[in-house]
Structure formats: C-alpha cells, structure tokens
C-alpha cells in the first residue's frame, strides 16, 4: 500500500470509504427488494386467457411521439400547407466562427438577464462546431405539451394521459406497474438530457513530444437522435488552441470555477486550474468534480425568482433549446446536416456513417484543430485515447489496508448463515454421519462463496475510490506543501517599489549566464543584513535604495536594535557564511562590511 501524504488523517479517509461502501450495499439491497417479482405460471396463464377475448388493441403513441407529430402539423400550418425551403445552407468555417464569437463579446447589444449566458453562448457554438453534434446534445430539448392546440386537435383530450370513461375505477396492479415502467425514463433518470459535469473529464496530461504538462478535456455526448432506441455515446477530445477565443477548455473551466464545481479547494480560480502539474511518474491527473455537481447541467437558464445564495435545485435547470435557438436565429446560425457531420468525421457522406454503428466510441481525429486549420496534435490524441492514460505506478493489485478490513462491519447475511451453521453443529467439530451433515456442508460452501464475493467487492470498491480521489489528494498535498514553504518566508514594504520598478524595466533575453546575484563587493546602496536573509525573496535581498542615506535609515530602523543586543556577531552574507568570522563589537562588524563588501554604515 503506497504511503499517502495528505492533510487529513488516514483513519478519517478509511472511515469515509467504509461509510460509502456500506451505503452503496444498502442501496443495492433496497433496490433489489423493490423489484417486482416474476409472474408465476398460473398468473401468465390467466393473462393469456384474458387476451383471448380481445380482438384488437388500440395503438397508443408515446408522449414524445404525440408531441413530435403535433410539431409537424404546426410547421405545415405555418407554411400554409406548403413544404419549407429545402435549399442548401452555407456551412460556417473558422473565420465565420471568429466573427460570431467576436460579435457576441464586443458588439452584441442584446441584454441578457444573466451575463453567464454570454459565456455559455460561445461555449455552445464551439462545442457544436468542433463536434458536429446537434444542439440537443448540449442543452435540454425535452418537448413540452403545455397549451398545444395542435396536440389537442390530433389526439383530443387523451394527448398526454388517456382519460378512462370510468374515472372512479382504480387501476389494477398490472396497470400501475406498466405506468411506472413508462415514466421511469423521465423520472428515474436523475439528470436532464443535456451536457452535465459527469460527461466532462478535465485532465492535466504530459505531452508525449514536448514533455510539458498541458490541460486537455474529453466530452461524452450521448443524447443524440434515437438514443432511447440505440444508444451510441461518442467521446471527443479537446486541447488548448493557439487563439484564446477558440479555446473550449477555457470556457468550461471558467464556468466550473464560477459554479465552484471542482472537488479540490485549490481550484478556486482559473489560474489555479491552469497551473496544475503532474507529479512523479504519473502522466495524467484527472480533475474531479464535487459529487453534488455530477448530474447538474453546465449550460443553465436563469430564474429571477430564486436568489443566488438560496439552496434551491431549480437554479440548476438546463438551458432550454428554445433559448439557444433564439440566439442562433439572432446570429443567423443553423444546425448542420448529417452529410456535413459525416464529412467532418472524414466519412463518406453516402454511407451516413454518423447515424450508423461506431466501432470505437472515442473519436481518433483531432476535429478541433482540423476545423480551425491548425496543426493537429496526433501524438497527444493517441495518448488521450490510450487505455493506459490513467495508469498510476503507485497502485497495486491488493491495496486495501489492514485497518479497513478491521473496521469493516460484518455482513448480515453471512452472519446469519454462520449462526445457522453453528446451531446445527451444536458445538461439535466432526459432522460426518450426523443428520445435518449435508446442510452444514452446503452452508460452508455458501459462506465461503459469499465471503469471497464480499472481499472482491471491497477490493474493487477501494481501488475505484483510490483512483477517483488520488488526484484530489495529490493536489491538496501540493497546496499544503506550498503553505509550509510560505510559512517560512516574509515580505517587506520594499515589494511595492520592486513591483513598480519591474513594470518599467525592459526584459532582455541573454544567452550567456547571468551575473552572480550575491557578489562579495556590494553596491553601496544595498543593505548588508538583508542580502543574507533567506526568508526574503531574491528581489528584496538584492534591493538597491535610491541613495545611501535611505539605506542608513533602513539599517537603523530594522537592524540596529538586533545588532546591538547580540553577543556574538556574525556576517550573514552568502560569501562570508562559510568562513569563521567572529566580531567582538558593532564597530568591528561595520569595519568588515566597509572593507570587504564596500558598504559604509553610519558610525
């Protein structure tokens, strides 16, 4: 088990893992208990007998199908029963996208109720351009049936829920189960049909060619057309772009920092996210999200009735498609056709590959840079799609510590089986020839199988917990180490003058090595005590005052009292520190500073 250098105690992490593991086991048992029991042979025969008297079953469309048919009728009515324009549309390129993004940031005079939407809009544009996906994969396009005249015209009052003639009759058990199964997709999903944080994976990877740590991102799109019948999730990869306005990663990071969605407290700013680096032999560090943010959408709508600080789940409603469609119409932007998407994916349009089977859900082409006409990062894309990307050399096969095994509560089912076996044994060791021999041996095999299954589940759960939390632990450990280093340093008022002077200086690149920052012969305007103080920064140690008189005032104010109360006086200059120099009094020290270092102090 590798050692963990973490801010929180190891026992607390083990207790948290045990709590999560037992909670998941309890939820699984409750879910199994709630599952309906299979019908018996007699019940199936009774159902077949009921169906014998039925000659015809009235077909009933699903709710979404009814709304779609009503939408077609509304569209035909709006065009006066004439087909809409079927002419081709121009496809936007990188230059057109640059114009759209620049207009949105600089020249758009539209007023948004929430300025976050001004950041979300270019994020949607970049995602649609780089993936060729439909808008419904990024925002919510769940159709609503509120006050739809066309729906009522087609399906009368039974548009959404069929109204029985006998309203007082309670539904039987089979009807109730069928209704629960139909509504399970909408109510039991637990997340909207839009891009959520759990679909996005931000990671810091080590570039295979340059060796530098860069921020990369993968997005899993699964809510395509026909996903309910044949799900085909596709994973797209994104890397930093040469022009900041095209960087999709920057927009996602900005929205996540605004939401405080990162699990690591260090990532409270965008600068902290982009400054994250890999440590040791690890080539990839995934940046994890908080548990409560996994199923919340990235692009959201604004509700004026809810305060920003109010803990209400209505604040996390996904951005509706009608709002995105309205902004796209203002900017004269439309959806790409299937042929355009197939062309972008380097497929033959006549085969409609985009809507057919995928051999690999990970897209192996650098679509982002291909769209922007930038050099593709083929080696980086190959690394991102490799199975060993998240490999951690510190992990091992059996990594559950002994403390977890000792603290793990016993399984109730195994405990009951052990108690039953002990009761049948009656305190005897030999069971051969007894009446309960077969049952005891069956219980022994059953107990061994359940114990092995439980141990395997604990090892697998601990391994998943390790790989999920280890990046956050490493980031927190790095932050703690920086705090320790910060505790050993100090700052003086000279930092303000150093900053103003640094802004006025012009940096000149020199190929030859720079001069020694701590020469033995100092400038007469430098402090001989500050130059040897290692708690100060390099700029403060080598700081030069405007004239010697100001330096004299600094020495009298900051160091005179300290020098007067020291019995054994030493010179802390880096060049004199290794020599055995002992000064008997203050004048002896001032004589050494003037003679050796060229700095004269007040008498």
Order of alpha helices (4+ residues) and beta strands (2+ residues): alpha-alpha-alpha-alpha-alpha-alpha-alpha-beta-beta-beta-alpha-alpha-beta-alpha-alpha-alpha-alpha-alpha-alpha-alpha-alpha-alpha-alpha-alpha-alpha
